[in-house]
Amino acid sequence: MSNSVITVIGKDRIGIVYDVAKILADNQINIMNISQQLMDDYFTMIILVDTTKCPKSFPELAETFARESRNLALEIRLQNEEIFKAMHRI
């Protein structure tokens, strides 16, 4: 693995950035760039991350985010950067 894009969407509340950053730190994932915004009562965030040092495979990491999504009442998605770029190319 190398670079991935993580998207986070959920009802705004205190601690969302902390919760997501903790998952990243626990999995040795480095934040390369981050953008966040409030849209009415919803929090949105897009994070470009370096997963080079992450000991988990991509499917294992995707399952980690799926589990944490349920625990945190957020939608957290992990995508390979190249796939993300291809999907959003005009």
C-alpha positions as CSV (number, residue, x, y, z in Angstrom):
1,M,0.0,0.0,0.0
2,S,1.0,3.6,-0.4
3,N,-1.4,6.5,-0.7
4,S,-5.1,6.3,0.0
5,V,-8.0,8.7,0.4
6,I,-10.3,8.5,3.4
7,T,-13.7,10.2,3.4
8,V,-15.6,10.9,6.6
9,I,-19.3,12.0,6.8
10,G,-21.5,12.2,9.8
11,K,-23.7,14.3,12.1
12,D,-21.4,17.0,13.6
13,R,-20.3,16.5,17.2
14,I,-17.3,17.2,19.3
15,G,-14.3,14.8,18.8
16,I,-14.8,13.5,15.2
17,V,-11.3,14.7,14.1
18,Y,-9.8,13.1,17.3
19,D,-11.6,9.8,16.7
20,V,-10.5,9.5,13.1
21,A,-6.9,10.7,13.9
22,K,-6.7,8.1,16.7
23,I,-7.6,5.3,14.2
24,L,-4.9,6.5,11.8
25,A,-2.3,6.8,14.5
26,D,-3.2,3.3,15.9
27,N,-2.6,1.9,12.4
28,Q,0.6,3.8,11.7
29,I,-1.0,5.9,9.0
30,N,0.3,9.4,8.2
31,I,-1.9,12.3,7.2
32,M,-0.5,14.0,4.1
33,N,-3.3,16.4,3.5
34,I,-6.7,17.1,5.1
35,S,-9.8,19.1,4.2
36,Q,-12.9,19.4,6.4
37,Q,-16.1,21.3,6.2
38,L,-19.4,21.7,8.0
39,M,-22.5,21.5,5.8
40,D,-25.4,22.5,8.0
41,D,-25.4,19.9,10.8
42,Y,-23.1,17.5,8.9
43,F,-19.3,17.2,9.2
44,T,-17.4,16.2,6.1
45,M,-13.7,15.4,5.8
46,I,-11.4,14.2,3.0
47,I,-7.9,12.9,4.1
48,L,-5.0,11.9,1.8
49,V,-2.9,9.4,3.8
50,D,0.3,7.5,3.5
51,T,-0.3,3.9,4.4
52,T,3.3,2.6,3.7
53,K,4.0,1.8,7.4
54,C,0.6,0.3,8.1
55,P,1.0,-3.4,9.0
56,K,-2.5,-4.3,7.7
57,S,-3.4,-5.2,4.2
58,F,-5.9,-3.0,2.3
59,P,-8.8,-5.4,3.0
60,E,-7.9,-5.6,6.7
61,L,-7.7,-1.8,6.9
62,A,-11.0,-1.4,5.1
63,E,-12.6,-3.7,7.6
64,T,-11.1,-1.7,10.5
65,F,-12.7,1.5,9.1
66,A,-16.0,-0.3,8.5
67,R,-16.0,-1.5,12.1
68,E,-15.1,1.9,13.4
69,S,-17.7,3.6,11.2
70,R,-20.4,1.5,13.1
71,N,-18.9,2.3,16.5
72,L,-18.6,6.0,15.9
73,A,-21.8,6.5,13.9
74,L,-19.9,7.9,11.0
75,E,-19.4,6.9,7.4
76,I,-15.7,6.3,6.9
77,R,-14.5,5.0,3.6
78,L,-11.1,4.0,2.5
79,Q,-10.1,4.1,-1.2
80,N,-6.9,3.6,-3.1
81,E,-5.7,7.0,-4.3
82,E,-5.4,5.9,-8.0
83,I,-8.9,4.6,-8.0
84,F,-10.2,7.7,-6.3
85,K,-8.5,9.9,-8.9
86,A,-9.9,7.8,-11.7
87,M,-13.4,7.9,-10.4
88,H,-13.3,11.7,-10.0
89,R,-11.5,12.6,-13.3
90,I,-13.5,14.8,-15.6
